[in-house]
Amino acid sequence: MTWDPNTHYQDAAIAEKYDSVRFSTLPGRVFNGLERRALRKAFAPIDRALNVLDLPCGTGRLAEALLEDGFSVVGVDISAQMLEVAKRRLQRFGEKFRTRVGDVRELGALERGSYDVALCARVLMHFPLDQQVEFLKGVAALAKGTVVFSQSLSTPYQRARRRVKKMLGHQDPAMHPITERELQILLKGAGLREVRRYSVARAVSEGMFVVAEHA
């Protein structure tokens, strides 16, 4: 890894440009739509009266989809700069969206069970598996019930697709995609069991949302 995800997004310039860099192109807009659709499917059975922790919240791109669907969301992120973008983006939702700066490595032990549901999106694949386990374990500790997290699944097809993208000069979509066996290690280490999963778009993306409960 050539950059540290714990500090990279604390740069205000990077935070301000995050969405435009990743999601303003045609492929970016298509992926954004597909990912938000998969997220909504993952949350469809969940009671709208429950409060949702979004950690890391980033610029609020996925929190926006949940707020539009009627959820109340607390966005937590290690980067105050990313949260400033999220607050501007989502100010129309008023008190339905709140933010706080926090590190999951500290919050998991201090605020166990403070939220009904937790979303952990677009972060685990930046870390090796042992660090993924610790991160997700911290998020799971904060949730009383359902935990929804995103991951990049490494399959023979997806590995071949990644090689082609690399040859074409595209940026790798994830530093540490995981296999099915590693997914089971991740779930067990975080004290979770899988309930269902939703692929973002299997033909063009290795991304998926896993819906899990406490084991």
C-alpha positions as CSV (number, residue, x, y, z in Angstrom):
1,M,0.0,0.0,0.0
2,T,1.4,3.4,-1.0
3,W,-1.0,5.5,1.1
4,D,-2.4,5.3,4.6
5,P,-6.3,5.2,4.6
6,N,-6.3,6.4,8.2
7,T,-4.7,9.7,7.2
8,H,-5.2,10.1,3.5
9,Y,-8.8,11.5,3.7
10,Q,-7.9,14.0,6.4
11,D,-6.5,16.2,3.7
12,A,-9.2,18.8,3.0
13,A,-8.4,19.0,-0.7
14,I,-8.8,15.3,-1.1
15,A,-12.1,15.3,0.8
16,E,-13.5,18.1,-1.4
17,K,-12.6,16.3,-4.6
18,Y,-13.5,12.7,-3.5
19,D,-16.8,12.4,-5.2
20,S,-15.9,14.2,-8.4
21,V,-12.7,12.2,-8.9
22,R,-14.5,8.8,-8.4
23,F,-18.1,9.3,-9.5
24,S,-18.3,12.1,-12.1
25,T,-17.3,10.0,-15.1
26,L,-19.8,7.8,-16.9
27,P,-18.4,4.6,-15.4
28,G,-18.3,6.3,-12.0
29,R,-21.9,7.4,-12.3
30,V,-23.0,3.9,-13.4
31,F,-21.2,2.3,-10.5
32,N,-22.6,4.8,-8.1
33,G,-26.1,4.0,-9.2
34,L,-25.6,0.2,-9.0
35,E,-24.0,0.4,-5.6
36,R,-26.8,2.5,-4.2
37,R,-29.3,0.1,-5.6
38,A,-27.6,-2.9,-4.0
39,L,-27.4,-1.0,-0.7
40,R,-31.1,-0.2,-0.8
41,K,-31.9,-3.9,-1.4
42,A,-29.7,-4.8,1.6
43,F,-31.6,-2.4,3.9
44,A,-35.1,-3.0,2.4
45,P,-36.2,-5.5,5.2
46,I,-34.9,-3.3,8.0
47,D,-37.4,-1.2,10.1
48,R,-37.1,2.5,9.1
49,A,-37.6,3.4,12.8
50,L,-34.2,2.0,13.7
51,N,-31.2,4.3,13.8
52,V,-28.3,3.6,11.5
53,L,-24.6,4.0,12.2
54,D,-22.6,4.7,9.0
55,L,-18.9,4.1,9.7
56,P,-17.0,5.3,7.9
57,C,-19.4,7.8,6.5
58,G,-17.0,9.6,4.2
59,T,-18.8,12.3,2.2
60,G,-22.2,10.8,2.9
61,R,-22.8,9.3,-0.5
62,L,-24.3,6.1,0.8
63,A,-25.9,7.7,3.9
64,E,-27.8,9.8,1.4
65,A,-29.5,6.7,-0.1
66,L,-30.6,5.6,3.4
67,L,-31.9,9.0,4.4
68,E,-33.9,9.2,1.2
69,D,-35.4,5.8,2.2
70,G,-36.5,7.2,5.6
71,F,-33.7,6.1,7.9
72,S,-32.1,8.3,10.5
73,V,-28.3,8.1,10.2
74,V,-25.4,9.0,12.4
75,G,-22.3,9.4,10.2
76,V,-19.0,8.6,12.0
77,D,-15.6,9.0,10.3
78,I,-12.0,9.5,11.4
79,S,-11.8,12.4,8.9
80,A,-13.5,15.7,10.0
81,Q,-12.8,17.0,6.5
82,M,-14.9,14.2,4.9
83,L,-17.7,14.8,7.4
84,E,-17.8,18.5,6.5
85,V,-18.5,17.6,2.9
86,A,-21.2,15.1,4.1
87,K,-22.9,17.8,6.3
88,R,-23.1,20.2,3.4
89,R,-24.4,17.5,1.1
90,L,-27.1,16.2,3.5
91,Q,-28.2,19.4,5.3
92,R,-31.6,19.1,3.7
93,F,-32.3,16.1,6.0
94,G,-32.0,18.2,9.1
95,E,-31.8,16.2,12.4
96,K,-32.3,12.9,10.5
97,F,-28.5,13.1,9.8
98,R,-25.9,13.8,12.5
99,T,-22.1,13.4,12.4
100,R,-19.3,12.9,14.8
101,V,-15.6,12.4,14.4
102,G,-14.5,9.0,15.8
103,D,-12.1,6.1,15.4
104,V,-13.7,2.6,15.4
105,R,-10.6,1.3,17.2
106,E,-11.7,3.3,20.2
107,L,-15.5,3.5,19.9
108,G,-16.1,-0.2,19.7
109,A,-15.0,-0.8,23.3
110,L,-16.5,2.4,24.7
111,E,-20.0,2.6,23.1
112,R,-21.1,-1.0,22.8
113,G,-24.6,-1.4,21.4
114,S,-25.2,2.3,21.0
115,Y,-26.9,1.9,17.5
116,D,-29.6,-0.3,16.2
117,V,-28.0,-1.1,12.8
118,A,-24.5,-0.5,11.3
119,L,-23.3,0.1,7.8
120,C,-19.6,-0.4,7.1
121,A,-18.9,0.4,3.5
122,R,-15.9,0.9,1.2
123,V,-13.2,0.5,3.8
124,L,-12.4,-3.1,4.7
125,M,-10.8,-3.8,1.3
126,H,-8.1,-1.2,2.0
127,F,-6.6,-3.4,4.8
128,P,-5.1,-6.9,5.1
129,L,-7.5,-9.5,6.5
130,D,-6.3,-9.3,10.1
131,Q,-7.0,-5.6,10.2
132,Q,-10.3,-6.1,8.4
133,V,-11.4,-8.4,11.3
134,E,-10.5,-5.9,13.9
135,F,-12.3,-3.0,12.1
136,L,-15.5,-5.0,11.5
137,K,-15.4,-6.3,15.0
138,G,-15.4,-2.8,16.3
139,V,-18.3,-1.8,14.1
140,A,-20.3,-4.9,15.1
141,A,-19.7,-4.0,18.8
142,L,-21.5,-0.7,18.2
143,A,-24.6,-2.3,16.7
144,K,-27.4,-4.0,18.6
145,G,-28.6,-5.9,15.6
146,T,-27.9,-6.0,11.8
147,V,-24.5,-5.2,10.4
148,V,-24.3,-4.5,6.7
149,F,-20.8,-4.3,5.2
150,S,-19.3,-4.1,1.7
151,Q,-16.4,-6.2,0.4
152,S,-14.7,-7.1,-2.8
153,L,-15.0,-10.8,-3.6
154,S,-12.0,-12.4,-5.2
155,T,-13.1,-15.2,-7.6
156,P,-11.3,-16.6,-10.7
157,Y,-13.5,-14.5,-12.9
158,Q,-12.9,-11.3,-10.9
159,R,-9.2,-11.9,-10.8
160,A,-9.1,-12.3,-14.5
161,R,-11.2,-9.1,-14.9
162,R,-8.7,-7.3,-12.6
163,R,-5.8,-8.4,-14.7
164,V,-7.4,-7.0,-17.8
165,K,-8.2,-3.7,-16.1
166,K,-4.6,-3.5,-14.9
167,M,-3.3,-4.1,-18.5
168,L,-5.6,-1.3,-19.7
169,G,-4.1,1.0,-17.1
170,H,-7.1,1.2,-14.8
171,Q,-6.7,1.6,-11.1
172,D,-7.3,-1.5,-9.0
173,P,-10.7,-1.3,-7.4
174,A,-9.5,-2.8,-4.1
175,M,-6.2,-3.5,-2.4
176,H,-7.3,-6.5,-0.5
177,P,-10.3,-8.4,-2.0
178,I,-11.1,-11.6,-0.2
179,T,-12.0,-15.1,-1.1
180,E,-15.1,-17.0,0.2
181,R,-12.9,-18.7,2.8
182,E,-11.5,-15.4,3.9
183,L,-15.0,-14.0,4.2
184,Q,-15.8,-16.7,6.6
185,I,-12.7,-15.9,8.7
186,L,-13.8,-12.2,8.6
187,L,-17.3,-13.0,9.8
188,K,-16.2,-15.4,12.5
189,G,-13.5,-13.0,13.8
190,A,-16.1,-10.1,14.0
191,G,-18.6,-12.3,15.8
192,L,-21.1,-12.3,12.9
193,R,-22.9,-14.7,10.7
194,E,-24.1,-14.0,7.1
195,V,-27.8,-13.7,6.5
196,R,-27.8,-12.7,2.8
197,R,-25.7,-10.8,0.3
198,Y,-26.3,-8.5,-2.7
199,S,-23.9,-8.1,-5.6
200,V,-23.4,-4.6,-6.9
201,A,-23.2,-6.0,-10.5
202,R,-21.5,-9.3,-10.8
203,A,-20.5,-9.0,-14.5
204,V,-18.7,-5.6,-14.0
205,S,-17.8,-5.4,-10.3
206,E,-16.4,-7.5,-7.5
207,G,-18.3,-5.4,-5.0
208,M,-21.0,-6.8,-2.8
209,F,-23.0,-6.0,0.4
210,V,-23.1,-8.7,3.1
211,V,-26.0,-8.5,5.6
212,A,-25.0,-10.1,8.9
213,E,-26.3,-10.7,12.4
214,H,-24.4,-11.3,15.7
215,A,-23.5,-15.0,15.9
